[in-house]
Amino acid sequence: MIDRSSNRRRTVPLPFDEVMTMDSPARVRDEARIRYVQSVFQRVLQLKQETTPDDEFFALGGTSLTAIEVLDLIEAEQGVRLPARKFYQATAIRELAGELPQTVADGGA
């Protein structure tokens, strides 16, 4: 924002609820879901290398058949059924983790 009376810029603070600290509960839950999806991808695809939250399933060697395995494993372990359509819309680890409910980060449904 520009303060016209002094021709200097001043910052406008964000509303408190939009600020996320490094260890906020929401961030911790997001990180837990990301780690869970990374684990699922690594197990299903039998990956030896580490993955990053932005890695894409198909770029890691996934196929339509292994995508179904991922969805089945998530349902078996977490009790969460994600439609295949959601998986194909969100193929990066971070994106798929965002489709999971908070209960996944809290230890399951």
Buried (B, 14 or more C-beta within 10 A) or exposed (E): EEEEEEEEEEEEEEEEEEEEEEEEEEEEBBBBBBBBBBBBBBEBBEBEEEBEBEBEBEEBEBEEEBBEBBBEBBEEBBEBEBEEEBBEEBBBBBBBBEBBBEBBBEEEE
